[in-house]
Amino acid sequence: MRLAIRRPTRSSRDERPRRRGRTRAFAIVGAAVVVLGGVAAAVVGLGAGDGNQANADTSLPPKTTKVTRQTLLDTSTTGGELGYGATTTATSRLSGTITDLPSVGDTVKRGEALFEVDDVPVTLMYGSLPAYRELKDGVEGADVEQLEKNLAALGYVGFDVDEDFTSNTAAAVERWQEDRGLEETGVVALGSVVFAPATVRIDGLTAEEGSATAPGQEVLTFTGTAKAVTVEIETEEQRLAKKGNKVTVELPNGETLKGVISDVTTVVKPSDDPNGEDETKVEVTVDIPGKRAQKLAAPFAMAAVNVTFTVDRRKDVLTVPVAALLALQEGGFGLEVVKGGTSSYVPVTTGLFADGKVEVSGKGISRGAVVGMPK
């Protein structure tokens, strides 16, 4: 942005009477322009006789504006993909044949089959801890408590929800197995349950019905069921994305929604060139909370959106348009303050620059003060 250089006109100088006994309080150096941060400003000198202010011996500025008090935001906008958030891969922990798979787009809830191996369902349950061992009488740990919470949520009782797998837990497991048409062992075998944070949506299939499977083989991918945005940024831009920070999401139709960063993950992208280096990126997941927001996002199956991150925020500060700034010959910036039919130059301290505005502070600078602007 370029600031116009403001100079007194010849007619305005001729019309003003000379003041006796005082030197000119300032001098405008017509050819001198200081560039700072891409902004060009007229260079103004301040006289020593008036402290921080210098009475202007020129005409009033061609335009004026008022100093405002507001919250100033420095933002950065990047492209993202509206979908259902990050995908998770479900792998088989069993050997056998895939006998049943859901369809892409299906939703699977707690207690329902995610897929089947040898006609035996692999059941979805809720939790953040992946299944990693067989659960049976005598076992202790957080994964036991996670299982027991699910059994209780499914209506099975008669045991304490804690980290101890007891005979009472085994009895509840047997009742659950009976209801599912499974062998009633009272033991939850590794691979018979998959844990996910909540209800899932099937995003893709990596196996086919009738194909052989083995431990570690991918079967399908899933996401959450709520609309979410995935953004990929460079590692040096990671400062933009902090878990819990709020962002703005612009939909293809121009509607804007509030979003919250729910996950920030570093991912490695394999190079297309066999001799090339892999690329490290930062994948950001943005949740879109609220029924209204979800409804507005629902018509867009997979769509490109713009996500605006807040880089910096300055709350309740005095601001002026950047164009109002003048570079002082002594260094720094100033404003031409208009008051009572006269103007004076006042040095200011600048803060955050954002959206065409700049944070300012200084003696005599207050909300509502009138300052000069270029034409």
PELIN-V264435 format. One record per helix or strand. SS is the DSSP state (helix for helix, strand for strand). FROM is the first residue (numbers start at 1). TO is the last residue. If there is no record, write none. Layout:
ss:from:to
SS:FROM:TO
SS:FROM:TO
This chain:
ss:from:to
strand:2:2
helix:10:15
strand:28:36
strand:39:44
strand:53:55
strand:63:66
strand:68:84
strand:88:91
strand:96:101
strand:107:108
strand:113:117
strand:120:126
strand:135:135
strand:140:140
helix:142:153
strand:164:164
helix:167:179
strand:188:188
strand:193:196
strand:200:205
strand:212:213
strand:218:223
strand:228:234
helix:235:240
strand:246:250
strand:256:269
strand:279:287
helix:291:298
strand:303:321
helix:322:324
strand:326:328
strand:333:339
strand:342:354
strand:357:361
strand:370:373
